[in-house]
Amino acid sequence: MSLVIRNLQRVIPVRRGPLRRKMEIVTATHGLCHLLGFTHRSEAEWQKMYCQEKQVLEELGRRTGARLQPLSRGLF
């Protein structure tokens, strides 16, 4: 999978490298949850997947200092 980031505004500078790395850590965590059988078709399923994503990202955050949120945040 490739990720294309385009900054279409000029007011706020955006460093694409760090943003790309964070998004890859997020898109990979979300995909891993799907591979483990989690889905988000219903609110109950979403809650389980969201909790799993959040747990993984929080652990990665403790190890790397990154503050990452699950991709499915706010889905339901």
C-alpha positions in Angstrom: 0.0 0.0 0.0 1.3 3.5 -0.7 0.3 6.7 1.0 0.3 10.0 -0.8 0.2 13.1 1.4 -0.4 16.5 -0.3 -0.5 19.8 1.6 -3.0 21.8 -0.4 -2.7 24.8 1.9 0.2 27.2 2.5 -0.6 28.7 5.9 0.6 25.9 8.1 3.8 24.0 7.2 3.4 20.3 7.4 6.3 17.9 7.7 5.2 15.0 5.5 7.9 12.5 6.7 6.8 12.3 10.3 3.1 12.4 9.3 3.6 9.6 6.9 5.3 7.4 9.6 2.5 8.0 12.1 -0.1 7.2 9.5 1.7 4.0 8.6 1.8 2.9 12.2 -1.9 3.8 12.7 -3.1 2.1 8.7 -0.8 -1.1 9.9 -2.5 -1.3 13.4 -5.9 -1.0 11.9 -5.2 -3.6 9.3 -3.6 -6.0 11.9 -6.8 -5.8 13.9 -8.8 -6.8 10.8 -6.4 -9.7 10.2 -7.0 -10.8 13.8 -10.7 -11.0 13.1 -11.9 -7.6 14.5 -14.5 -5.7 12.4 -16.5 -2.5 12.8 -19.8 -3.4 11.1 -21.9 -2.8 14.3 -21.3 -0.5 17.3 -20.6 -3.5 19.5 -18.0 -4.9 17.1 -16.5 -1.4 16.6 -16.1 -1.0 20.4 -14.0 -4.2 20.6 -11.9 -3.3 17.6 -11.4 0.3 18.9 -10.3 -1.0 22.3 -7.8 -3.3 20.7 -6.4 -0.6 18.4 -6.2 1.8 21.2 -4.3 -0.7 23.4 -1.7 -1.4 20.7 -1.2 2.3 19.9 -0.9 3.2 23.6 1.8 0.6 24.0 3.6 1.8 20.9 3.3 5.3 22.3 4.9 4.3 25.6 7.8 2.9 23.7 8.2 5.6 21.0 6.7 8.8 22.6 4.2 9.1 19.8 0.6 10.1 20.5 -1.5 8.1 18.1 -5.3 7.5 18.0 -7.1 4.6 16.4 -8.2 5.0 12.8 -11.8 4.1 13.7 -12.1 6.8 16.4 -15.5 8.4 16.2 -16.9 5.9 13.8 -20.0 5.3 16.0 
